[in-house]
Amino acid sequence: MALLEQLENTIVEQMERWEVPGIAVGILHDGQIEFVGHGVANVETGAPVAPETLFQVGSISKVFTATLLMTLVDEGRVDVDAPVVTYVPELVLRDSAAREAITLRHLLTHTAGFFGDRFDDHGEGDDALARAVAAFADLPQQTPPGETWTYCNAGIDLVGRVIENVLGTTFESAMRTRVFEPLGLERSTYFAREAILHSVAAGHAGGGGEPVRTVAPWPVPRRTNPAGGVVSNVLELIRFAGCHLNDGSVGPARIITADAAIRMRTIQTVADFGRSWGFGWLMRPVGDTHTVEHGGATNGFTARLLTVPERTFAIAVLTNSDNGSAAHGAIANAALKQFLDLASPELPSVTVAPEAVQALQGHFRHDLADITFSVDGNGLVMNRVDHEPFRSEDEVIPPARARALSASELVIEEGIYEGVVAEFFWNADGSPRFIRIGGRLGFPVD
């Protein structure tokens, strides 16, 4: 039986459960490569999803950006441990000490400590990224550099500006000539004007009682291309993954040295809940090995690219739905079990003292969500309102049960955030300093 035929039931079940209009899947296993498309690219036109269909891949773009940067590291033009101001002397940050201390290593590993979810639009000109970085002066320095892992889109955009300054060209042009073209990624792009020439998916919202609808705007602001702007398909994502599984080359094309490829997937910092971070890649333990992967989410799109280097395995799952993260997570996990007999470790079942559970209550906020944890007769409940940054809409998430894992951790047990863990950080007086959930820091709201 073909590889993807073995995942057919899971793909269809997940699409139906989460009301995802379309999914494309690519897989590489034991030298065999397969692709499939399911559903529709756009609910308004009914155009089918094919393996060639382009989707926004969101933060999988960060792995591309890290790869591009490593070409400069290989050439000796960039040092990951040099202060970022070495390459971006025009950088202004609110915290002057942090400005001098932050290195490219901090940016690549999400430990720079400044607020990261900045998506302001600085136009479509070639100066968009420069203008965005010039506006970093008001970014809050949430933690000192190197102290705490917290996901930082703005930090990867700053990496993109380093690349522009070192090469004297636009970020997108550098990616095209140094990564896309040598790998034969002919349809991967950052620009809607190029994507529209091919089969391309629209993003969707809704489901769970709300009509599924297309959403706008379609492109992300150009300034955030390094962090989340790649548009690609499963054929080309699997080719990119194959480059990394082959330590930086595909066929005769070598993009980065083997040393650089291995450094990218080597643990550089501990992230959260057993996860670790390399340069661009996230590592997660599974069975007797670990995955090397990244997810992505933009306006109406969610995606996942997962590899297991020790088994020369990769799977790419692209969806055109805000709800697609639950679907692509289940599909990727099913593939790991089906083909590699690997399963993610289960969270512990523990008894937490009632007074400790009570302490996990509170209202917390970051720019992408307001999150409240409360206790009722059956335990913890999460109420959440998501703030969609690209279309400036709020979405009320249905209440979801949560379970305490310790006196400082809880896990969401149902809904689209099932499996997400929140970690509490405390002040010296026992009050909450902040929570970390979904990689972001949420601060207490009185």
C-alpha positions as CSV (number, residue, x, y, z in Angstrom):
1,M,0.0,0.0,0.0
2,A,1.2,3.5,-0.8
3,L,2.4,5.5,2.1
4,L,-0.2,8.2,2.0
5,E,-3.0,5.7,1.5
6,Q,-2.2,4.5,5.0
7,L,-2.9,8.0,6.3
8,E,-6.0,8.5,4.2
9,N,-8.5,7.9,7.0
10,T,-6.7,10.1,9.5
11,I,-6.5,13.0,7.0
12,V,-10.2,12.8,6.1
13,E,-11.2,12.4,9.7
14,Q,-9.2,15.4,10.8
15,M,-10.5,17.6,8.0
16,E,-14.0,16.7,8.9
17,R,-13.5,17.1,12.7
18,W,-11.9,20.6,12.4
19,E,-13.8,21.7,9.2
20,V,-10.6,22.3,7.3
21,P,-11.4,23.0,3.6
22,G,-8.2,21.7,2.2
23,I,-5.0,19.8,3.1
24,A,-1.9,18.9,1.2
25,V,0.5,16.3,2.5
26,G,4.0,15.3,1.4
27,I,6.1,12.5,2.9
28,L,9.6,11.1,2.5
29,H,10.3,7.7,4.0
30,D,12.8,5.0,3.2
31,G,13.7,6.9,0.0
32,Q,10.1,6.9,-1.2
33,I,8.4,10.3,-1.7
34,E,4.6,10.8,-2.1
35,F,2.3,13.7,-2.2
36,V,-1.5,14.2,-2.0
37,G,-4.1,16.9,-2.0
38,H,-7.5,16.8,-0.3
39,G,-10.4,19.1,-0.3
40,V,-10.7,22.6,-1.8
41,A,-8.3,25.5,-2.1
42,N,-11.1,28.0,-1.8
43,V,-14.6,27.4,-0.6
44,E,-15.9,30.1,-2.9
45,T,-14.6,28.6,-6.1
46,G,-14.4,24.9,-5.2
47,A,-11.0,24.7,-6.8
48,P,-9.3,21.4,-5.7
49,V,-6.2,21.2,-3.6
50,A,-3.3,19.5,-5.6
51,P,0.2,18.7,-4.4
52,E,1.3,21.7,-6.4
53,T,-1.1,24.1,-4.7
54,L,0.7,26.9,-2.9
55,F,-0.1,27.7,0.7
56,Q,1.3,30.2,3.2
57,V,3.6,28.2,5.4
58,G,4.0,30.8,8.2
59,S,6.8,30.3,10.6
60,I,8.3,27.4,8.8
61,S,9.8,30.4,7.0
62,K,12.1,30.8,10.0
63,V,14.0,27.6,9.0
64,F,14.5,29.1,5.6
65,T,15.8,32.3,7.1
66,A,18.2,30.4,9.4
67,T,19.4,28.4,6.5
68,L,20.1,31.6,4.5
69,L,22.0,33.1,7.4
70,M,24.1,30.0,7.8
71,T,25.4,30.5,4.2
72,L,26.9,33.7,5.5
73,V,28.3,31.9,8.6
74,D,29.9,29.3,6.3
75,E,31.5,32.2,4.4
76,G,32.9,33.8,7.5
77,R,30.8,36.9,6.9
78,V,28.7,36.5,10.0
79,D,29.4,35.3,13.6
80,V,26.4,34.1,15.5
81,D,28.0,35.2,18.8
82,A,28.7,38.7,17.7
83,P,26.4,41.5,18.9
84,V,23.6,42.2,16.4
85,V,24.6,45.8,16.3
86,T,27.8,44.7,14.5
87,Y,25.6,44.1,11.5
88,V,22.7,46.5,12.2
89,P,24.4,49.6,13.8
90,E,21.2,51.5,13.1
91,L,19.2,49.3,15.6
92,V,17.5,51.2,18.4
93,L,15.9,49.2,21.3
94,R,14.1,50.5,24.4
95,D,16.7,48.8,26.6
96,S,20.1,50.1,25.7
97,A,22.0,47.4,27.6
98,A,20.0,44.7,25.8
99,R,20.8,46.4,22.5
100,E,24.5,45.9,23.2
101,A,24.2,42.4,24.5
102,I,21.8,40.7,22.0
103,T,23.6,38.4,19.6
104,L,22.4,36.5,16.5
105,R,22.4,33.4,18.7
106,H,19.8,35.0,20.9
107,L,17.7,35.9,17.9
108,L,17.9,32.4,16.3
109,T,17.0,30.7,19.6
110,H,14.3,33.1,20.7
111,T,16.1,34.2,23.8
112,A,16.6,37.9,23.0
113,G,13.9,38.8,25.5
114,F,12.1,41.6,23.6
115,F,8.5,41.5,22.6
116,G,8.1,39.6,19.4
117,D,4.7,39.7,17.9
118,R,5.1,42.9,15.9
119,F,3.3,42.8,12.5
120,D,3.0,46.5,11.6
121,D,2.9,47.2,7.9
122,H,5.7,49.3,6.4
123,G,4.6,48.9,2.8
124,E,5.7,46.7,-0.1
125,G,8.8,48.6,-1.0
126,D,12.3,47.2,-0.8
127,D,12.8,49.3,2.4
128,A,10.0,47.6,4.3
129,L,12.3,45.6,6.5
130,A,14.6,48.5,7.2
131,R,11.6,50.7,8.2
132,A,10.2,47.9,10.4
133,V,13.6,47.6,12.3
134,A,13.7,51.4,12.7
135,A,10.5,51.1,14.6
136,F,11.8,48.6,17.2
137,A,12.6,51.4,19.6
138,D,9.3,50.9,21.5
139,L,9.5,47.1,21.8
140,P,9.2,46.1,25.5
141,Q,12.2,44.2,26.8
142,Q,10.2,41.5,28.6
143,T,13.2,39.6,30.1
144,P,17.0,40.1,30.0
145,P,18.8,38.6,27.0
146,G,19.4,34.9,27.5
147,E,17.2,34.5,30.6
148,T,14.0,33.1,29.2
149,W,12.9,31.4,26.0
150,T,10.0,33.2,24.4
151,Y,8.9,33.0,20.8
152,C,10.0,36.1,19.0
153,N,8.9,36.9,15.4
154,A,10.5,40.3,15.5
155,G,13.8,38.8,16.3
156,I,13.8,36.7,13.1
157,D,12.8,39.8,11.1
158,L,15.9,41.4,12.6
159,V,18.0,38.4,11.3
160,G,16.6,39.2,7.9
161,R,17.8,42.8,8.2
162,V,21.3,41.5,9.2
163,I,21.3,39.5,5.9
164,E,20.2,42.6,3.9
165,N,23.0,44.7,5.4
166,V,25.7,42.1,5.0
167,L,24.8,41.4,1.3
168,G,23.6,44.8,0.3
169,T,20.4,43.4,-1.3
170,T,16.9,42.7,-0.3
171,F,16.1,39.7,1.9
172,E,13.9,38.1,-0.7
173,S,16.5,38.4,-3.5
174,A,19.1,36.8,-1.2
175,M,16.8,33.9,-0.4
176,R,16.0,33.4,-4.1
177,T,19.6,33.3,-5.2
178,R,21.1,31.4,-2.3
179,V,18.4,28.9,-1.3
180,F,15.3,28.7,-3.6
181,E,17.1,28.6,-7.0
182,P,20.0,26.2,-6.0
183,L,17.4,23.8,-4.5
184,G,15.1,24.0,-7.5
185,L,12.3,25.6,-5.5
186,E,10.7,27.1,-8.6
187,R,7.3,28.1,-7.1
188,S,8.3,29.1,-3.6
189,T,8.0,32.9,-3.2
190,Y,7.2,35.7,-0.8
191,F,4.9,37.6,-3.2
192,A,1.2,37.3,-3.9
193,R,1.9,38.6,-7.5
194,E,4.0,35.5,-8.1
195,A,1.9,33.0,-6.3
196,I,-1.3,33.9,-8.2
197,L,0.3,32.6,-11.4
198,H,-0.1,29.0,-10.0
199,S,-2.6,26.9,-8.1
200,V,-2.9,28.8,-4.8
201,A,-5.1,28.3,-1.7
202,A,-7.1,31.0,0.1
203,G,-7.0,31.2,3.9
204,H,-10.2,30.4,5.9
205,A,-11.7,31.0,9.3
206,G,-14.9,29.6,10.9
207,G,-16.1,26.2,11.9
208,G,-17.4,25.0,15.2
209,G,-20.9,26.4,14.5
210,E,-19.7,29.3,12.4
211,P,-19.7,29.3,8.6
212,V,-16.3,28.5,7.1
213,R,-15.3,31.6,5.1
214,T,-12.4,33.0,3.2
215,V,-10.4,35.7,5.0
216,A,-8.4,38.7,3.9
217,P,-5.8,40.1,3.6
218,W,-4.0,37.3,1.9
219,P,-0.4,38.4,2.0
220,V,1.5,39.1,5.3
221,P,3.2,42.5,5.5
222,R,6.5,42.4,3.6
223,R,8.4,43.4,6.8
224,T,7.6,40.0,8.3
225,N,8.8,37.9,5.4
226,P,11.8,36.6,7.3
227,A,9.6,35.4,10.2
228,G,6.6,34.1,8.2
229,G,6.3,35.1,4.6
230,V,7.2,32.0,2.6
231,V,4.5,30.7,0.2
232,S,5.2,27.1,-1.0
233,N,3.8,23.7,-1.6
234,V,4.4,20.2,-0.2
235,L,6.6,19.2,-3.2
236,E,9.1,22.0,-2.5
237,L,8.9,21.7,1.3
238,I,9.8,18.0,1.1
239,R,12.7,18.9,-1.2
240,F,13.9,21.6,1.4
241,A,13.5,19.0,4.2
242,G,15.5,16.5,2.1
243,C,18.3,19.1,1.9
244,H,18.5,19.2,5.7
245,L,18.2,15.4,6.1
246,N,21.2,15.2,3.7
247,D,23.2,17.6,5.8
248,G,22.8,20.7,3.5
249,S,22.7,19.3,0.0
250,V,20.3,18.0,-2.6
251,G,21.9,16.2,-5.5
252,P,24.8,18.3,-6.8
253,A,23.5,21.4,-5.0
254,R,25.1,22.2,-1.6
255,I,23.4,25.1,0.2
256,I,25.2,25.0,3.5
257,T,28.0,22.9,4.9
258,A,27.3,19.7,6.8
259,D,28.6,21.3,9.9
260,A,26.1,24.2,9.5
261,A,23.2,21.8,8.9
262,I,24.1,19.8,12.0
263,R,24.5,23.0,14.1
264,M,21.0,24.0,13.1
265,R,19.5,20.9,14.5
266,T,21.7,20.7,17.6
267,I,20.2,21.9,20.9
268,Q,21.2,25.5,21.5
269,T,18.7,26.3,24.3
270,V,16.0,24.6,26.3
271,A,12.6,25.9,25.3
272,D,9.5,24.5,27.2
273,F,8.0,21.2,28.3
274,G,10.8,19.0,27.0
275,R,11.2,21.0,23.8
276,S,14.5,22.5,22.7
277,W,15.6,25.0,20.1
278,G,18.4,24.9,17.6
279,F,19.1,27.5,14.9
280,G,15.6,27.8,13.3
281,W,14.5,24.3,14.2
282,L,12.5,23.0,17.2
283,M,13.4,19.6,18.7
284,R,10.9,17.4,20.4
285,P,11.6,14.0,22.0
286,V,9.7,11.0,20.5
287,G,10.4,7.5,21.5
288,D,14.2,6.8,21.4
289,T,14.9,9.8,19.2
290,H,13.6,13.3,18.5
291,T,11.9,15.3,15.8
292,V,13.4,18.3,14.1
293,E,10.5,20.5,13.0
294,H,8.6,23.8,12.8
295,G,5.0,24.8,12.6
296,G,3.4,27.9,11.1
297,A,0.3,30.0,11.2
298,T,-0.8,33.1,9.3
299,N,-4.2,34.6,8.4
300,G,-6.3,31.5,7.7
301,F,-3.4,29.1,7.2
302,T,-1.6,26.6,9.4
303,A,1.3,24.3,8.5
304,R,3.8,21.8,9.8
305,L,7.1,20.5,8.6
306,L,8.5,17.6,10.6
307,T,11.6,15.5,10.2
308,V,13.3,12.7,12.0
309,P,17.0,12.9,10.8
310,E,18.0,9.6,12.4
311,R,15.4,7.8,10.3
312,T,15.7,10.0,7.2
313,F,12.0,10.8,7.5
314,A,10.0,14.0,6.7
315,I,6.4,15.0,6.5
316,A,4.9,18.3,5.4
317,V,1.2,19.1,6.1
318,L,-0.3,22.4,4.8
319,T,-3.9,23.5,5.6
320,N,-5.9,26.5,4.6
321,S,-7.7,26.9,8.0
322,D,-7.2,28.7,11.3
323,N,-8.2,25.4,12.9
324,G,-5.7,23.4,10.9
325,S,-3.1,23.1,13.7
326,A,-5.1,20.5,15.5
327,A,-5.4,18.6,12.2
328,H,-1.8,18.8,11.1
329,G,-0.6,17.8,14.6
330,A,-2.8,14.6,14.6
331,I,-1.7,13.7,11.0
332,A,2.0,14.2,11.8
333,N,1.7,12.1,15.0
334,A,-0.2,9.4,13.1
335,A,2.6,9.3,10.5
336,L,5.2,8.9,13.2
337,K,3.4,6.0,14.7
338,Q,2.5,4.4,11.4
339,F,5.9,4.5,9.7
340,L,8.4,4.8,12.6
341,D,6.5,3.3,15.6
342,L,7.3,6.5,17.5
343,A,4.9,8.2,19.9
344,S,5.3,11.5,21.8
345,P,5.7,11.1,25.6
346,E,2.5,11.4,27.5
347,L,2.1,14.2,30.1
348,P,2.1,12.8,33.6
349,S,-1.1,12.0,35.5
350,V,-0.5,13.6,38.9
351,T,-2.5,14.8,41.9
352,V,-1.9,18.4,42.7
353,A,-3.0,19.9,46.0
354,P,-6.3,21.8,45.8
355,E,-4.6,25.0,47.1
356,A,-2.0,24.8,44.4
357,V,-4.7,24.4,41.7
358,Q,-6.4,27.4,43.1
359,A,-3.2,29.4,42.7
360,L,-3.3,28.7,38.9
361,Q,-6.3,31.0,38.5
362,G,-5.9,34.4,36.9
363,H,-6.4,36.7,33.8
364,F,-3.4,37.0,31.6
365,R,-2.8,38.9,28.4
366,H,-0.4,39.1,25.5
367,D,-1.0,40.8,22.2
368,L,-2.5,37.7,20.6
369,A,-4.8,36.6,23.3
370,D,-6.6,37.3,26.6
371,I,-6.6,34.1,28.7
372,T,-8.4,33.4,31.9
373,F,-8.0,30.3,34.1
374,S,-10.6,29.7,36.7
375,V,-11.7,26.8,39.0
376,D,-15.3,25.4,39.0
377,G,-16.7,22.2,40.7
378,N,-14.9,20.0,38.1
379,G,-11.5,21.7,38.2
380,L,-9.7,24.2,35.9
381,V,-11.3,25.9,32.9
382,M,-9.6,28.1,30.3
383,N,-11.6,30.9,28.7
384,R,-9.7,32.6,25.8
385,V,-10.2,35.4,23.3
386,D,-7.7,35.3,20.4
387,H,-6.8,38.6,18.8
388,E,-6.0,37.9,15.1
389,P,-3.2,40.3,14.2
390,F,-3.6,40.2,10.4
391,R,-7.4,40.9,10.1
392,S,-7.8,42.7,13.4
393,E,-10.6,40.4,14.6
394,D,-11.3,38.8,18.0
395,E,-12.4,35.2,18.2
396,V,-14.0,33.8,21.4
397,I,-12.7,30.3,21.9
398,P,-15.2,27.9,23.5
399,P,-14.3,27.2,27.2
400,A,-11.9,24.2,27.6
401,R,-11.1,22.0,30.5
402,A,-7.5,22.1,31.8
403,R,-5.6,19.9,34.2
404,A,-2.9,20.9,36.7
405,L,0.4,19.1,36.0
406,S,2.2,20.7,39.0
407,A,2.1,23.8,41.2
408,S,3.3,25.8,38.2
409,E,2.0,24.0,35.1
410,L,-1.3,23.1,33.5
411,V,-2.4,21.4,30.2
412,I,-5.4,22.2,28.1
413,E,-7.3,18.9,27.5
414,E,-9.9,19.7,24.8
415,G,-10.6,22.0,21.8
416,I,-8.2,23.4,19.3
417,Y,-5.6,24.1,22.0
418,E,-5.7,20.5,23.3
419,G,-2.2,19.5,24.5
420,V,-1.0,23.1,25.0
421,V,0.8,23.6,28.3
422,A,0.8,26.8,30.3
423,E,3.7,27.4,32.7
424,F,3.6,29.9,35.5
425,F,6.5,32.0,36.6
426,W,6.3,33.6,40.1
427,N,7.6,36.7,41.8
428,A,9.4,36.5,45.1
429,D,6.2,37.3,47.0
430,G,4.3,34.4,45.3
431,S,2.3,36.5,42.9
432,P,2.4,35.5,39.2
433,R,5.1,37.3,37.2
434,F,3.8,35.9,33.9
435,I,2.7,32.7,32.2
436,R,4.3,31.2,29.1
437,I,1.7,29.6,26.8
438,G,2.1,28.9,23.1
439,G,5.6,30.3,23.5
440,R,4.4,33.8,24.4
441,L,4.6,35.6,27.8
442,G,1.2,36.6,29.2
443,F,1.2,39.1,31.9
444,P,-1.3,39.4,34.8
445,V,-4.3,41.7,34.2
446,D,-5.8,43.2,37.4
